[in-house]
Structure formats: C-alpha cells, structure tokens
Amino acid sequence: MGAPGIQLAALTAHMRNALPGPGKQPPLKAVPTRTSDETSVELSARRTGMSFQRTRLSADRTLMSVIRTSLSLIGFGFTIFQFFHGLKENEAFKTAPDAPRNFGVTLVILGVCLLVVGIVYDVRFMLGLRKLRQGMKAEGLIYGESGFPVSYTLVVAVLLLLLGVTAIISMAFGIGPLS
C-alpha cells in the first residue's frame, strides 16, 4: 500500500477522468431524499385514494346483491304466473280467475320496487362519494389519478328494471313480448 498522499492523488486523477468533458453525458443529478414525514404523507394520500376505489367496489357489491334478490323475485313471479296460467288453460287446476296472475304480478312488482330503491341508493351514494373525492382532491389530500367511471353493475340494474317493467305490462295487460 502506498502513502495516503499518493492514494489521494490517484483518486483525484480518477475523478477528473470520470467527469464529463465535451460530448460526454453530464452526471446524474442526485434525487432529493424525502423525510420520513413526507414519505408518510405520500403513502397516506395514496392509501386514501385507493380506499375510494374499495368503497366504490363495495357499493357495487351491495347493488349486485339487490340485483340478485330482485331477479329472483321477478323470475319467480313470472314463473308462477306462467305455470298456473298453463294449468288453468288445460283445466287441470281450479283457482280464482286472476289469483295466479295477481300473485305473480305482486312478486314482480316487489322485485321492481326493490330494484328501484337499490338503484336510487346506489346513485345517491356514488354522487356523494364523487363529491367527497373531488373536495379532497381540490384540497390536495389525495391525488385522484385513477378514473371514477360509471358502474357496469348500475347499467345491468337499469336493464333488469326495464325487463321487470316489461314483465309487469305483459302479465297485467296480456301485451308485449312476454305474453
């Protein structure tokens, strides 16, 4: 090993050769380091932003359970109507003239009403969530980089609502594609 002065001279010469000259790339700039408080705030903002997405997905799951229940009521009501209507036409079953229709229509109406309540609740909840998210984004508490699109579950719920209304019209008045 050489003397410390010789080692320092060799290191200095090496550093001069490492510095960029004409036509060479400049050295990389040092990235400022964050304090632990800045990192904590950054991570907290990201977690809060993701919690909005989790809450949105949770509301979608709630609407899906409403859809499932409504679909069961609508389907069962229409099946009851069709089954007893067929028995009545074949004279295999004697009941009050409109009892199967009334019971079936009642179940379908119940399913449609449940679906309307679920849709209204979901839309109001989502509008409130969007408003809260926009407020927090404006205050700089969250980034709000991810989208907040219309829910496909809501679209399916509206389509099922139209199907339920069509079933009611068909059953009650004997018109339409389901009669």
OpenMM code with the backbone's topology and positions (N, CA, C; nanometers):
from openmm import Vec3, app, unit

residues = "MET GLY ALA PRO GLY ILE GLN LEU ALA ALA LEU THR ALA HIS MET ARG ASN ALA LEU PRO GLY PRO GLY LYS GLN PRO PRO LEU LYS ALA VAL PRO THR ARG THR SER ASP GLU THR SER VAL GLU LEU SER ALA ARG ARG THR GLY MET SER PHE GLN ARG THR ARG LEU SER ALA ASP ARG THR LEU MET SER VAL ILE ARG THR SER LEU SER LEU ILE GLY PHE GLY PHE THR ILE PHE GLN PHE PHE HIS GLY LEU LYS GLU ASN GLU ALA PHE LYS THR ALA PRO ASP ALA PRO ARG ASN PHE GLY VAL THR LEU VAL ILE LEU GLY VAL CYS LEU LEU VAL VAL GLY ILE VAL TYR ASP VAL ARG PHE MET LEU GLY LEU ARG LYS LEU ARG GLN GLY MET LYS ALA GLU GLY LEU ILE TYR GLY GLU SER GLY PHE PRO VAL SER TYR THR LEU VAL VAL ALA VAL LEU LEU LEU LEU LEU GLY VAL THR ALA ILE ILE SER MET ALA PHE GLY ILE GLY PRO LEU SER".split()
positions = [
    Vec3(0.0837, -0.1167, 0.0000),
    Vec3(0.0000, 0.0000, 0.0000),
    Vec3(0.0879, 0.1226, 0.0000),
    Vec3(0.0384, 0.2216, -0.0695),
    Vec3(0.1172, 0.3436, -0.0764),
    Vec3(0.0799, 0.4371, 0.0342),
    Vec3(0.1465, 0.5486, 0.0331),
    Vec3(0.1202, 0.6511, 0.1335),
    Vec3(-0.0154, 0.7132, 0.1072),
    Vec3(-0.0774, 0.7702, 0.2112),
    Vec3(-0.2095, 0.8304, 0.1940),
    Vec3(-0.2083, 0.9425, 0.0901),
    Vec3(-0.1037, 1.0160, 0.0763),
    Vec3(-0.0983, 1.1251, -0.0216),
    Vec3(-0.1033, 1.0735, -0.1636),
    Vec3(-0.0370, 0.9588, -0.1882),
    Vec3(-0.0358, 0.9002, -0.3224),
    Vec3(-0.1751, 0.8459, -0.3559),
    Vec3(-0.2415, 0.7854, -0.2558),
    Vec3(-0.3770, 0.7341, -0.2782),
    Vec3(-0.4733, 0.8481, -0.3108),
    Vec3(-0.4601, 0.9605, -0.2418),
    Vec3(-0.5464, 1.0757, -0.2656),
    Vec3(-0.5228, 1.1321, -0.4047),
    Vec3(-0.3965, 1.1368, -0.4485),
    Vec3(-0.3650, 1.1877, -0.5821),
    Vec3(-0.4228, 1.0961, -0.6883),
    Vec3(-0.4169, 0.9657, -0.6673),
    Vec3(-0.4709, 0.8706, -0.7633),
    Vec3(-0.6231, 0.8824, -0.7706),
    Vec3(-0.6888, 0.9002, -0.6567),
    Vec3(-0.8337, 0.9163, -0.6531),
    Vec3(-0.8759, 1.0441, -0.7228),
    Vec3(-0.8017, 1.1527, -0.7010),
    Vec3(-0.8336, 1.2806, -0.7646),
    Vec3(-0.8202, 1.2685, -0.9156),
    Vec3(-0.7159, 1.2010, -0.9640),
    Vec3(-0.6962, 1.1827, -1.1078),
    Vec3(-0.8094, 1.0977, -1.1659),
    Vec3(-0.8493, 0.9958, -1.0932),
    Vec3(-0.9585, 0.9111, -1.1390),
    Vec3(-1.0883, 0.9916, -1.1492),
    Vec3(-1.1139, 1.0764, -1.0528),
    Vec3(-1.2344, 1.1586, -1.0533),
    Vec3(-1.2335, 1.2569, -1.1699),
    Vec3(-1.1168, 1.3129, -1.2031),
    Vec3(-1.1081, 1.4044, -1.3174),
    Vec3(-1.1431, 1.3329, -1.4463),
    Vec3(-1.0992, 1.2099, -1.4603),
    Vec3(-1.1297, 1.1327, -1.5799),
    Vec3(-1.2779, 1.0936, -1.5850),
    Vec3(-1.3424, 1.0810, -1.4706),
    Vec3(-1.4829, 1.0418, -1.4654),
    Vec3(-1.5752, 1.1583, -1.4954),
    Vec3(-1.5291, 1.2819, -1.4770),
    Vec3(-1.6140, 1.3983, -1.5036),
    Vec3(-1.6354, 1.4136, -1.6533),
    Vec3(-1.7545, 1.4553, -1.6944),
    Vec3(-1.7805, 1.4658, -1.8380),
    Vec3(-1.7032, 1.5809, -1.9007),
    Vec3(-1.6564, 1.5546, -2.0163),
    Vec3(-1.5913, 1.6579, -2.0945),
    Vec3(-1.6820, 1.6948, -2.2100),
    Vec3(-1.6302, 1.7651, -2.3088),
    Vec3(-1.7138, 1.7994, -2.4235),
    Vec3(-1.7601, 1.6725, -2.4952),
    Vec3(-1.8936, 1.6648, -2.5240),
    Vec3(-1.9509, 1.5496, -2.5921),
    Vec3(-1.9853, 1.4343, -2.5016),
    Vec3(-1.9541, 1.4425, -2.3732),
    Vec3(-1.9883, 1.3365, -2.2794),
    Vec3(-2.1182, 1.3724, -2.2072),
    Vec3(-2.1866, 1.2715, -2.1533),
    Vec3(-2.3109, 1.2954, -2.0813),
    Vec3(-2.2822, 1.3580, -1.9460),
    Vec3(-2.3687, 1.4494, -1.9042),
    Vec3(-2.3496, 1.5081, -1.7705),
    Vec3(-2.3794, 1.4033, -1.6644),
    Vec3(-2.3241, 1.4207, -1.5482),
    Vec3(-2.3517, 1.3235, -1.4415),
    Vec3(-2.4975, 1.3322, -1.3986),
    Vec3(-2.5495, 1.2224, -1.3464),
    Vec3(-2.6865, 1.2204, -1.2970),
    Vec3(-2.6984, 1.3103, -1.1755),
    Vec3(-2.8126, 1.3800, -1.1708),
    Vec3(-2.8371, 1.4662, -1.0549),
    Vec3(-2.8875, 1.3808, -0.9403),
    Vec3(-2.8515, 1.4176, -0.8249),
    Vec3(-2.8953, 1.3450, -0.7069),
    Vec3(-3.0429, 1.3747, -0.6823),
    Vec3(-3.1190, 1.2715, -0.6536),
    Vec3(-3.2595, 1.2874, -0.6217),
    Vec3(-3.2676, 1.3299, -0.4759),
    Vec3(-3.3424, 1.4376, -0.4510),
    Vec3(-3.3520, 1.4791, -0.3107),
    Vec3(-3.4205, 1.3699, -0.2286),
    Vec3(-3.3679, 1.3464, -0.1156),
    Vec3(-3.4262, 1.2439, -0.0284),
    Vec3(-3.5427, 1.3041, 0.0473),
    Vec3(-3.6405, 1.2214, 0.0733),
    Vec3(-3.7577, 1.2660, 0.1474),
    Vec3(-3.7378, 1.2358, 0.2949),
    Vec3(-3.8007, 1.3175, 0.3722),
    Vec3(-3.8004, 1.2880, 0.5148),
    Vec3(-3.9049, 1.1801, 0.5396),
    Vec3(-3.8986, 1.1212, 0.6535),
    Vec3(-3.9952, 1.0161, 0.6851),
    Vec3(-4.1371, 1.0731, 0.6931),
    Vec3(-4.1526, 1.1991, 0.7355),
    Vec3(-4.2847, 1.2611, 0.7400),
    Vec3(-4.3412, 1.2801, 0.5992),
    Vec3(-4.2576, 1.3219, 0.5043),
    Vec3(-4.3038, 1.3395, 0.3665),
    Vec3(-4.3441, 1.2058, 0.3054),
    Vec3(-4.2674, 1.1036, 0.3324),
    Vec3(-4.2994, 0.9703, 0.2824),
    Vec3(-4.4298, 0.9213, 0.3436),
    Vec3(-4.4484, 0.9458, 0.4698),
    Vec3(-4.5702, 0.9041, 0.5382),
    Vec3(-4.6930, 0.9736, 0.4799),
    Vec3(-4.6814, 1.1032, 0.4519),
    Vec3(-4.7924, 1.1786, 0.3936),
    Vec3(-4.8228, 1.1256, 0.2531),
    Vec3(-4.7187, 1.0978, 0.1755),
    Vec3(-4.7354, 1.0439, 0.0400),
    Vec3(-4.8097, 0.9109, 0.0438),
    Vec3(-4.7666, 0.8205, 0.1282),
    Vec3(-4.8300, 0.6899, 0.1377),
    Vec3(-4.9735, 0.7000, 0.1885),
    Vec3(-4.9959, 0.7905, 0.2811),
    Vec3(-5.1306, 0.8102, 0.3341),
    Vec3(-5.2255, 0.8603, 0.2258),
    Vec3(-5.1795, 0.9542, 0.1430),
    Vec3(-5.2624, 1.0059, 0.0340),
    Vec3(-5.2945, 0.8951, -0.0656),
    Vec3(-5.1972, 0.8110, -0.0938),
    Vec3(-5.2205, 0.7001, -0.1874),
    Vec3(-5.3204, 0.5997, -0.1293),
    Vec3(-5.3051, 0.5674, 0.0000),
    Vec3(-5.3984, 0.4732, 0.0628),
    Vec3(-5.5399, 0.5298, 0.0649),
    Vec3(-5.5525, 0.6594, 0.0917),
    Vec3(-5.6844, 0.7209, 0.0942),
    Vec3(-5.7466, 0.7186, -0.0446),
    Vec3(-5.6678, 0.7434, -0.1473),
    Vec3(-5.7188, 0.7354, -0.2840),
    Vec3(-5.7668, 0.5960, -0.3181),
    Vec3(-5.6920, 0.4948, -0.2753),
    Vec3(-5.7324, 0.3568, -0.3010),
    Vec3(-5.8563, 0.3191, -0.2200),
    Vec3(-5.8736, 0.3812, -0.1033),
    Vec3(-5.9910, 0.3490, -0.0225),
    Vec3(-6.1190, 0.3951, -0.0919),
    Vec3(-6.1113, 0.4999, -0.1732),
    Vec3(-6.2284, 0.5406, -0.2503),
    Vec3(-6.2663, 0.4323, -0.3507),
    Vec3(-6.1667, 0.3721, -0.4132),
    Vec3(-6.1951, 0.2648, -0.5083),
    Vec3(-6.2539, 0.1430, -0.4357),
    Vec3(-6.2012, 0.1120, -0.3183),
    Vec3(-6.2559, -0.0014, -0.2418),
    Vec3(-6.4003, 0.0256, -0.2004),
    Vec3(-6.4284, 0.1491, -0.1600),
    Vec3(-6.5642, 0.1852, -0.1200),
    Vec3(-6.6586, 0.1762, -0.2397),
    Vec3(-6.6118, 0.2202, -0.3548),
    Vec3(-6.6922, 0.2121, -0.4773),
    Vec3(-6.7232, 0.0662, -0.5122),
    Vec3(-6.6232, -0.0195, -0.5010),
    Vec3(-6.6451, -0.1611, -0.5292),
    Vec3(-6.7399, -0.2245, -0.4272),
    Vec3(-6.7326, -0.1800, -0.3047),
    Vec3(-6.8230, -0.2299, -0.2019),
    Vec3(-6.9676, -0.1907, -0.2340),
    Vec3(-6.9877, -0.0680, -0.2804),
    Vec3(-7.1222, -0.0247, -0.3198),
    Vec3(-7.1720, -0.1061, -0.4391),
    Vec3(-7.0823, -0.1408, -0.5304),
    Vec3(-7.1196, -0.2264, -0.6433),
    Vec3(-7.1630, -0.3642, -0.5950),
    Vec3(-7.0927, -0.4184, -0.4973),
    Vec3(-7.1318, -0.5491, -0.4431),
    Vec3(-7.2694, -0.5415, -0.3770),
    Vec3(-7.2974, -0.4313, -0.3092),
    Vec3(-7.4287, -0.4137, -0.2471),
    Vec3(-7.5369, -0.4098, -0.3545),
    Vec3(-7.5116, -0.3352, -0.4619),
    Vec3(-7.6089, -0.3289, -0.5703),
    Vec3(-7.6258, -0.4659, -0.6362),
    Vec3(-7.5175, -0.5429, -0.6467),
    Vec3(-7.5288, -0.6772, -0.7044),
    Vec3(-7.6175, -0.7672, -0.6177),
    Vec3(-7.6114, -0.7511, -0.4869),
    Vec3(-7.6990, -0.8328, -0.4013),
    Vec3(-7.8447, -0.7909, -0.4176),
    Vec3(-7.8684, -0.6618, -0.4390),
    Vec3(-8.0047, -0.6153, -0.4663),
    Vec3(-8.0522, -0.6718, -0.5999),
    Vec3(-7.9639, -0.6713, -0.6999),
    Vec3(-7.9985, -0.7270, -0.8313),
    Vec3(-8.0324, -0.8749, -0.8183),
    Vec3(-7.9529, -0.9469, -0.7434),
    Vec3(-7.9760, -1.0911, -0.7263),
    Vec3(-8.1132, -1.1169, -0.6641),
    Vec3(-8.1475, -1.0420, -0.5601),
    Vec3(-8.2764, -1.0600, -0.4941),
    Vec3(-8.3908, -1.0190, -0.5863),
    Vec3(-8.3742, -0.9068, -0.6560),
    Vec3(-8.4784, -0.8604, -0.7481),
    Vec3(-8.4996, -0.9585, -0.8619),
    Vec3(-8.3909, -1.0079, -0.9153),
    Vec3(-8.4010, -1.1049, -1.0249),
    Vec3(-8.4744, -1.2301, -0.9784),
    Vec3(-8.4487, -1.2744, -0.8570),
    Vec3(-8.5189, -1.3909, -0.8033),
    Vec3(-8.6681, -1.3637, -0.7914),
    Vec3(-8.7042, -1.2469, -0.7381),
    Vec3(-8.8459, -1.2137, -0.7232),
    Vec3(-8.9149, -1.2003, -0.8587),
    Vec3(-8.8505, -1.1321, -0.9520),
    Vec3(-8.9094, -1.1128, -1.0850),
    Vec3(-8.9230, -1.2478, -1.1561),
    Vec3(-8.8182, -1.3257, -1.1531),
    Vec3(-8.8223, -1.4559, -1.2193),
    Vec3(-8.9236, -1.5504, -1.1565),
    Vec3(-8.9280, -1.5531, -1.0243),
    Vec3(-9.0219, -1.6419, -0.9567),
    Vec3(-9.1654, -1.5967, -0.9817),
    Vec3(-9.1891, -1.4669, -0.9781),
    Vec3(-9.3238, -1.4149, -1.0048),
    Vec3(-9.3704, -1.4484, -1.1446),
    Vec3(-9.2822, -1.4311, -1.2418),
    Vec3(-9.3195, -1.4623, -1.3791),
    Vec3(-9.3398, -1.6124, -1.3975),
    Vec3(-9.2589, -1.6942, -1.3319),
    Vec3(-9.2734, -1.8399, -1.3415),
    Vec3(-9.4046, -1.8852, -1.2797),
    Vec3(-9.4396, -1.8319, -1.1646),
    Vec3(-9.5681, -1.8649, -1.1002),
    Vec3(-9.6829, -1.8308, -1.1943),
    Vec3(-9.6760, -1.7125, -1.2526),
    Vec3(-9.7799, -1.6697, -1.3457),
    Vec3(-9.7919, -1.7665, -1.4631),
    Vec3(-9.6792, -1.7985, -1.5262),
    Vec3(-9.6824, -1.8863, -1.6435),
    Vec3(-9.7289, -2.0287, -1.6071),
    Vec3(-9.6797, -2.0802, -1.4951),
    Vec3(-9.7132, -2.2164, -1.4547),
    Vec3(-9.8630, -2.2302, -1.4291),
    Vec3(-9.9178, -2.1438, -1.3457),
    Vec3(-10.0601, -2.1545, -1.3126),
    Vec3(-10.1488, -2.1130, -1.4294),
    Vec3(-10.0989, -2.0244, -1.5126),
    Vec3(-10.1743, -1.9871, -1.6321),
    Vec3(-10.1867, -2.1074, -1.7255),
    Vec3(-10.0795, -2.1837, -1.7402),
    Vec3(-10.0835, -2.3058, -1.8222),
    Vec3(-10.1762, -2.4107, -1.7639),
    Vec3(-10.1737, -2.4293, -1.6326),
    Vec3(-10.2637, -2.5251, -1.5680),
    Vec3(-10.4093, -2.4830, -1.5844),
    Vec3(-10.4322, -2.3541, -1.5747),
    Vec3(-10.5688, -2.3027, -1.5866),
    Vec3(-10.6221, -2.3235, -1.7286),
    Vec3(-10.5370, -2.3026, -1.8291),
    Vec3(-10.5794, -2.3212, -1.9680),
    Vec3(-10.6080, -2.4677, -1.9983),
    Vec3(-10.5353, -2.5583, -1.9363),
    Vec3(-10.5566, -2.7020, -1.9557),
    Vec3(-10.6660, -2.7562, -1.8642),
    Vec3(-10.7224, -2.6704, -1.7847),
    Vec3(-10.8278, -2.7054, -1.6896),
    Vec3(-10.7829, -2.8146, -1.5928),
    Vec3(-10.6542, -2.8143, -1.5589),
    Vec3(-10.6004, -2.9123, -1.4653),
    Vec3(-10.6028, -2.8597, -1.3227),
    Vec3(-10.6337, -2.7321, -1.3084),
    Vec3(-10.6265, -2.6707, -1.1766),
    Vec3(-10.7355, -2.5647, -1.1670),
    Vec3(-10.8139, -2.5702, -1.0615),
    Vec3(-10.9218, -2.4727, -1.0434),
    Vec3(-10.8822, -2.3747, -0.9335),
    Vec3(-10.8771, -2.2468, -0.9685),
    Vec3(-10.8492, -2.1396, -0.8716),
    Vec3(-10.9384, -2.0221, -0.9056),
    Vec3(-10.9264, -1.9205, -0.8257),
    Vec3(-10.9938, -1.7950, -0.8584),
    Vec3(-10.9384, -1.7471, -0.9922),
    Vec3(-11.0195, -1.6812, -1.0725),
    Vec3(-10.9780, -1.6491, -1.2090),
    Vec3(-10.8444, -1.5740, -1.2203),
    Vec3(-10.8198, -1.4799, -1.1357),
    Vec3(-10.6990, -1.3983, -1.1501),
    Vec3(-10.5960, -1.4202, -1.0394),
    Vec3(-10.6133, -1.5224, -0.9579),
    Vec3(-10.5226, -1.5430, -0.8446),
    Vec3(-10.3779, -1.5658, -0.8864),
    Vec3(-10.3480, -1.6534, -0.9826),
    Vec3(-10.2071, -1.6720, -1.0205),
    Vec3(-10.1453, -1.5456, -1.0809),
    Vec3(-10.2250, -1.4779, -1.1628),
    Vec3(-10.1748, -1.3537, -1.2230),
    Vec3(-10.1476, -1.2498, -1.1155),
    Vec3(-10.2386, -1.2345, -1.0221),
    Vec3(-10.2206, -1.1336, -0.9173),
    Vec3(-10.0982, -1.1649, -0.8303),
    Vec3(-10.0824, -1.2923, -0.7958),
    Vec3(-9.9673, -1.3301, -0.7129),
    Vec3(-9.8363, -1.3094, -0.7889),
    Vec3(-9.8340, -1.3519, -0.9147),
    Vec3(-9.7138, -1.3338, -0.9971),
    Vec3(-9.6800, -1.1874, -1.0181),
    Vec3(-9.7816, -1.1078, -1.0500),
    Vec3(-9.7590, -0.9639, -1.0704),
    Vec3(-9.7109, -0.8992, -0.9407),
    Vec3(-9.7647, -0.9409, -0.8284),
    Vec3(-9.7216, -0.8848, -0.6995),
    Vec3(-9.5738, -0.9130, -0.6739),
    Vec3(-9.5292, -1.0344, -0.7015),
    Vec3(-9.3878, -1.0669, -0.6832),
    Vec3(-9.2989, -0.9864, -0.7777),
    Vec3(-9.3423, -0.9711, -0.9018),
    Vec3(-9.2632, -0.8941, -0.9976),
    Vec3(-9.2582, -0.7473, -0.9570),
    Vec3(-9.3715, -0.6928, -0.9128),
    Vec3(-9.3743, -0.5531, -0.8667),
    Vec3(-9.2824, -0.5359, -0.7461),
    Vec3(-9.2853, -0.6318, -0.6550),
    Vec3(-9.1963, -0.6257, -0.5383),
    Vec3(-9.0495, -0.6258, -0.5819),
    Vec3(-9.0151, -0.7112, -0.6785),
    Vec3(-8.8782, -0.7149, -0.7299),
    Vec3(-8.8388, -0.5846, -0.7971),
    Vec3(-8.9290, -0.5259, -0.8749),
    Vec3(-8.9006, -0.3984, -0.9427),
    Vec3(-8.8858, -0.2857, -0.8403),
    Vec3(-8.9730, -0.2831, -0.7402),
    Vec3(-8.9625, -0.1788, -0.6363),
    Vec3(-8.8301, -0.1900, -0.5600),
    Vec3(-8.7913, -0.3123, -0.5272),
    Vec3(-8.6632, -0.3328, -0.4596),
    Vec3(-8.5479, -0.2837, -0.5469),
    Vec3(-8.5565, -0.3104, -0.6745),
    Vec3(-8.4529, -0.2670, -0.7676),
    Vec3(-8.4483, -0.1147, -0.7788),
    Vec3(-8.5631, -0.0502, -0.7812),
    Vec3(-8.5667, 0.0968, -0.7871),
    Vec3(-8.5012, 0.1554, -0.6625),
    Vec3(-8.5347, 0.1014, -0.5467),
    Vec3(-8.4744, 0.1506, -0.4221),
    Vec3(-8.3228, 0.1298, -0.4248),
    Vec3(-8.2781, 0.0133, -0.4712),
    Vec3(-8.1342, -0.0143, -0.4797),
    Vec3(-8.0629, 0.0798, -0.5754),
    Vec3(-8.1234, 0.1078, -0.6907),
    Vec3(-8.0625, 0.1982, -0.7887),
    Vec3(-8.0542, 0.3398, -0.7333),
    Vec3(-8.1627, 0.3866, -0.6727),
    Vec3(-8.1628, 0.5222, -0.6165),
    Vec3(-8.0574, 0.5344, -0.5070),
    Vec3(-8.0495, 0.4341, -0.4195),
    Vec3(-7.9490, 0.4366, -0.3133),
    Vec3(-7.8083, 0.4397, -0.3723),
    Vec3(-7.7826, 0.3548, -0.4724),
    Vec3(-7.6500, 0.3471, -0.5327),
    Vec3(-7.6116, 0.4790, -0.5999),
    Vec3(-7.7036, 0.5379, -0.6737),
    Vec3(-7.6733, 0.6642, -0.7431),
    Vec3(-7.6453, 0.7749, -0.6418),
    Vec3(-7.7282, 0.7851, -0.5393),
    Vec3(-7.7050, 0.8890, -0.4370),
    Vec3(-7.5724, 0.8674, -0.3645),
    Vec3(-7.5426, 0.7426, -0.3311),
    Vec3(-7.4173, 0.7122, -0.2616),
    Vec3(-7.2976, 0.7478, -0.3491),
    Vec3(-7.3036, 0.7087, -0.4772),
    Vec3(-7.1916, 0.7365, -0.5684),
    Vec3(-7.1730, 0.8861, -0.5916),
    Vec3(-7.2825, 0.9593, -0.6042),
    Vec3(-7.2698, 1.1044, -0.6217),
    Vec3(-7.2053, 1.1683, -0.4984),
    Vec3(-7.2453, 1.1230, -0.3796),
    Vec3(-7.1834, 1.1740, -0.2571),
    Vec3(-7.0358, 1.1372, -0.2489),
    Vec3(-7.0023, 1.0158, -0.2901),
    Vec3(-6.8631, 0.9716, -0.2890),
    Vec3(-6.7794, 1.0513, -0.3880),
    Vec3(-6.8349, 1.0767, -0.5062),
    Vec3(-6.7630, 1.1583, -0.6055),
    Vec3(-6.7398, 1.3003, -0.5542),
    Vec3(-6.8428, 1.3568, -0.4898),
    Vec3(-6.8309, 1.4930, -0.4372),
    Vec3(-6.7231, 1.4993, -0.3289),
    Vec3(-6.7226, 1.4026, -0.2400),
    Vec3(-6.6210, 1.3968, -0.1347),
    Vec3(-6.4820, 1.3805, -0.1947),
    Vec3(-6.4707, 1.2951, -0.2951),
    Vec3(-6.3415, 1.2708, -0.3617),
    Vec3(-6.2911, 1.3982, -0.4303),
    Vec3(-6.3812, 1.4694, -0.4990),
    Vec3(-6.3402, 1.5935, -0.5659),
    Vec3(-6.2948, 1.6987, -0.4638),
    Vec3(-6.3642, 1.7061, -0.3503),
    Vec3(-6.3245, 1.8002, -0.2452),
    Vec3(-6.1870, 1.7680, -0.1891),
    Vec3(-6.1620, 1.6401, -0.1646),
    Vec3(-6.0313, 1.6005, -0.1112),
    Vec3(-5.9216, 1.6196, -0.2152),
    Vec3(-5.9569, 1.5990, -0.3418),
    Vec3(-5.8597, 1.6207, -0.4492),
    Vec3(-5.8264, 1.7697, -0.4607),
    Vec3(-5.9273, 1.8553, -0.4495),
    Vec3(-5.9060, 2.0005, -0.4572),
    Vec3(-5.8193, 2.0508, -0.3412),
    Vec3(-5.8336, 1.9882, -0.2258),
    Vec3(-5.7538, 2.0272, -0.1098),
    Vec3(-5.6142, 1.9669, -0.1130),
    Vec3(-5.5880, 1.8788, -0.2078),
    Vec3(-5.4570, 1.8162, -0.2197),
    Vec3(-5.4349, 1.7012, -0.1234),
    Vec3(-5.5431, 1.6502, -0.0664),
    Vec3(-5.5296, 1.5401, 0.0286),
    Vec3(-5.5131, 1.4054, -0.0412),
    Vec3(-5.5662, 1.3962, -0.1630),
    Vec3(-5.5475, 1.2766, -0.2442),
    Vec3(-5.5108, 1.3202, -0.3847),
    Vec3(-5.4587, 1.2272, -0.4624),
    Vec3(-5.4170, 1.2600, -0.5982),
    Vec3(-5.5315, 1.2495, -0.6970),
    Vec3(-5.6168, 1.1512, -0.6815),
    Vec3(-5.7298, 1.1333, -0.7712),
    Vec3(-5.6870, 1.1039, -0.9134),
    Vec3(-5.5786, 1.0267, -0.9293),
    Vec3(-5.5273, 0.9955, -1.0622),
    Vec3(-5.6110, 0.8905, -1.1329),
    Vec3(-5.6691, 0.7979, -1.0579),
    Vec3(-5.7468, 0.6908, -1.1204),
    Vec3(-5.8854, 0.7431, -1.1565),
    Vec3(-5.9451, 0.6784, -1.2555),
    Vec3(-6.0766, 0.7192, -1.3020),
    Vec3(-6.1864, 0.6778, -1.2058),
    Vec3(-6.3021, 0.7323, -1.2298),
    Vec3(-6.4191, 0.7009, -1.1485),
    Vec3(-6.5357, 0.6807, -1.2455),
    Vec3(-6.5312, 0.5718, -1.3263),
    Vec3(-6.6293, 0.5548, -1.4337),
    Vec3(-6.7661, 0.5119, -1.3830),
    Vec3(-6.8626, 0.5138, -1.4742),
    Vec3(-6.9964, 0.4658, -1.4424),
    Vec3(-6.9873, 0.3147, -1.4172),
    Vec3(-7.0626, 0.2697, -1.3232),
    Vec3(-7.0595, 0.1291, -1.2834),
    Vec3(-7.1361, 0.0425, -1.3833),
    Vec3(-7.0729, -0.0660, -1.4271),
    Vec3(-7.1421, -0.1620, -1.5130),
    Vec3(-7.2543, -0.2302, -1.4361),
    Vec3(-7.2385, -0.2429, -1.3077),
    Vec3(-7.3430, -0.3021, -1.2249),
    Vec3(-7.4686, -0.2162, -1.2294),
    Vec3(-7.4512, -0.0854, -1.2297),
    Vec3(-7.5651, 0.0058, -1.2389),
    Vec3(-7.6337, -0.0084, -1.3748),
    Vec3(-7.5573, -0.0241, -1.4799),
    Vec3(-7.6146, -0.0430, -1.6135),
    Vec3(-7.6977, -0.1711, -1.6177),
    Vec3(-7.6452, -0.2787, -1.5604),
    Vec3(-7.7187, -0.4055, -1.5562),
    Vec3(-7.8463, -0.3898, -1.4734),
    Vec3(-7.8395, -0.3153, -1.3646),
    Vec3(-7.9576, -0.2940, -1.2806),
    Vec3(-8.0667, -0.2194, -1.3570),
    Vec3(-8.0286, -0.1199, -1.4343),
    Vec3(-8.1276, -0.0451, -1.5125),
    Vec3(-8.1889, -0.1343, -1.6205),
    Vec3(-8.1068, -0.2176, -1.6845),
    Vec3(-8.1605, -0.3098, -1.7850),
    Vec3(-8.2576, -0.4102, -1.7225),
    Vec3(-8.2233, -0.4597, -1.6040),
    Vec3(-8.3135, -0.5511, -1.5336),
    Vec3(-8.4425, -0.4798, -1.4946),
    Vec3(-8.4340, -0.3547, -1.4584),
    Vec3(-8.5526, -0.2759, -1.4259),
    Vec3(-8.6453, -0.2671, -1.5474),
    Vec3(-8.5877, -0.2419, -1.6640),
    Vec3(-8.6685, -0.2367, -1.7867),
    Vec3(-8.7331, -0.3723, -1.8160),
    Vec3(-8.6593, -0.4792, -1.7926),
    Vec3(-8.7138, -0.6129, -1.8116),
    Vec3(-8.8292, -0.6395, -1.7147),
    Vec3(-8.8134, -0.5970, -1.5909),
    Vec3(-8.9193, -0.6153, -1.4914),
    Vec3(-9.0448, -0.5380, -1.5258),
    Vec3(-9.0280, -0.4152, -1.5721),
    Vec3(-9.1450, -0.3349, -1.6116),
    Vec3(-9.2138, -0.3999, -1.7310),
    Vec3(-9.1350, -0.4515, -1.8247),
    Vec3(-9.1920, -0.5220, -1.9402),
    Vec3(-9.2702, -0.6447, -1.8956),
    Vec3(-9.2181, -0.7167, -1.7978),
    Vec3(-9.2877, -0.8356, -1.7461),
    Vec3(-9.4200, -0.7970, -1.6801),
    Vec3(-9.4196, -0.6873, -1.6055),
    Vec3(-9.5438, -0.6428, -1.5402),
    Vec3(-9.6486, -0.6080, -1.6451),
    Vec3(-9.6085, -0.5326, -1.7458),
    Vec3(-9.7029, -0.4937, -1.8518),
    Vec3(-9.7565, -0.6168, -1.9236),
    Vec3(-9.6667, -0.7091, -1.9525),
    Vec3(-9.7073, -0.8307, -2.0224),
    Vec3(-9.8045, -0.9143, -1.9399),
    Vec3(-9.7765, -0.9267, -1.8107),
    Vec3(-9.8609, -1.0093, -1.7244),
    Vec3(-9.9942, -0.9429, -1.6945),
    Vec3(-9.9914, -0.8142, -1.6678),
    Vec3(-10.1123, -0.7446, -1.6259),
    Vec3(-10.2071, -0.7198, -1.7418),
    Vec3(-10.1540, -0.6872, -1.8594),
    Vec3(-10.2393, -0.6484, -1.9704),
    Vec3(-10.2400, -0.7481, -2.0864),
    Vec3(-10.1558, -0.8517, -2.0766),
    Vec3(-10.1525, -0.9521, -2.1816),
    Vec3(-10.0960, -0.9025, -2.3125),
    Vec3(-10.0107, -0.8017, -2.3063),
    Vec3(-9.9497, -0.7477, -2.4280),
    Vec3(-9.7979, -0.7516, -2.4131),
    Vec3(-9.7278, -0.7362, -2.5219),
    Vec3(-9.5833, -0.7286, -2.5166),
    Vec3(-9.5177, -0.8599, -2.5528),
    Vec3(-9.3858, -0.8611, -2.5466),
    Vec3(-9.3119, -0.9798, -2.5920),
    Vec3(-9.3225, -1.0999, -2.4996),
    Vec3(-9.3663, -1.0815, -2.3763),
    Vec3(-9.3710, -1.1923, -2.2809),
    Vec3(-9.5099, -1.2506, -2.2634),
    Vec3(-9.6065, -1.2041, -2.3426),
    Vec3(-9.7454, -1.2519, -2.3245),
    Vec3(-9.7703, -1.3808, -2.3972),
] * unit.nanometer
topology = app.Topology()
chain = topology.addChain("A")
for resn in residues:
    res = topology.addResidue(resn, chain)
    for name in ("N", "CA", "C"):
        topology.addAtom(name, app.Element.getBySymbol(name[0]), res)
